[in-house]
Amino acid sequence: MLAVLVGAINIAVLLLMLYVYLKSYLRLKSQFTLGLLVFVLLLILQNTIFIIFLLIREGFSGPGMGVPVLTINLTQLGALIVLLKITWD
């Protein structure tokens, strides 16, 4: 369940980034910013599918799978926080 919580936090961070990129794109109309928008939307989709898979299908429920799944989500969260910090500045 901790992996689901971290996935939800990832989505919240991604939504903040989506807001910043969308605001920037509407102002600049940059292809780079459009690419960032697509990138963020795909990560939101990936995290949503991941959470649904964990909750509904009880995925990754085999012995010893909790730590690897949590590690993947925590790594992604760390990367997203760095990207959000760079984006926000």
C-alpha positions as CSV (number, residue, x, y, z in Angstrom):
1,M,0.0,0.0,0.0
2,L,3.0,2.3,0.5
3,A,3.8,2.0,-3.2
4,V,0.2,3.1,-4.0
5,L,0.7,6.2,-1.7
6,V,4.0,7.1,-3.4
7,G,2.4,6.6,-6.8
8,A,-0.4,9.0,-5.8
9,I,2.2,11.6,-4.6
10,N,4.0,11.1,-8.0
11,I,0.7,12.0,-9.7
12,A,0.3,15.1,-7.6
13,V,3.8,16.3,-8.4
14,L,3.2,15.5,-12.1
15,L,-0.1,17.6,-12.0
16,L,1.9,20.5,-10.6
17,M,4.4,20.1,-13.4
18,L,1.6,19.9,-16.0
19,Y,0.2,23.2,-14.7
20,V,3.6,24.9,-15.0
21,Y,4.3,23.4,-18.5
22,L,0.8,24.3,-19.8
23,K,1.1,27.8,-18.6
24,S,4.5,28.1,-20.2
25,Y,3.4,26.5,-23.5
26,L,0.4,28.9,-23.8
27,R,2.8,31.8,-23.4
28,L,5.7,30.6,-25.5
29,K,4.3,28.0,-28.0
30,S,7.6,26.2,-27.8
31,Q,8.0,22.7,-29.2
32,F,10.2,21.8,-26.3
33,T,7.5,22.7,-23.8
34,L,4.9,20.8,-25.8
35,G,7.3,17.8,-25.5
36,L,7.4,18.3,-21.8
37,L,3.6,18.3,-21.7
38,V,3.4,15.0,-23.5
39,F,6.1,13.6,-21.3
40,V,4.2,14.5,-18.1
41,L,0.9,13.3,-19.5
42,L,2.5,9.9,-20.3
43,L,3.9,9.7,-16.8
44,I,0.5,10.5,-15.3
45,L,-0.9,7.7,-17.4
46,Q,1.8,5.3,-16.3
47,N,1.3,6.0,-12.6
48,T,-2.5,5.8,-12.9
49,I,-2.2,2.4,-14.6
50,F,0.3,1.3,-12.0
51,I,-1.9,2.2,-9.1
52,I,-5.0,0.6,-10.7
53,F,-2.9,-2.6,-11.3
54,L,-1.8,-2.6,-7.7
55,L,-5.2,-2.0,-6.2
56,I,-7.6,-4.0,-8.5
57,R,-5.4,-6.8,-9.9
58,E,-3.3,-7.2,-6.8
59,G,-0.2,-7.0,-9.0
60,F,3.3,-7.7,-7.7
61,S,1.9,-9.6,-4.8
62,G,4.4,-12.4,-4.8
63,P,6.9,-12.9,-2.0
64,G,9.5,-10.2,-1.8
65,M,7.9,-7.9,-4.4
66,G,6.9,-5.0,-2.0
67,V,10.4,-3.5,-1.7
68,P,11.2,-3.5,-5.4
69,V,7.9,-1.9,-6.3
70,L,8.3,0.7,-3.6
71,T,11.9,1.4,-4.7
72,I,10.8,2.0,-8.3
73,N,8.1,4.5,-7.1
74,L,10.5,6.2,-4.7
75,T,13.2,6.6,-7.4
76,Q,10.6,8.1,-9.7
77,L,9.4,10.4,-7.0
78,G,13.0,11.6,-6.4
79,A,13.5,12.3,-10.1
80,L,10.2,14.1,-10.4
81,I,11.0,16.3,-7.4
82,V,14.3,17.3,-9.0
83,L,12.6,18.0,-12.3
84,L,9.8,20.0,-10.5
85,K,12.5,22.1,-8.7
86,I,14.3,22.8,-12.0
87,T,10.9,23.6,-13.7
88,W,9.7,25.8,-10.9
89,D,12.8,28.0,-10.9
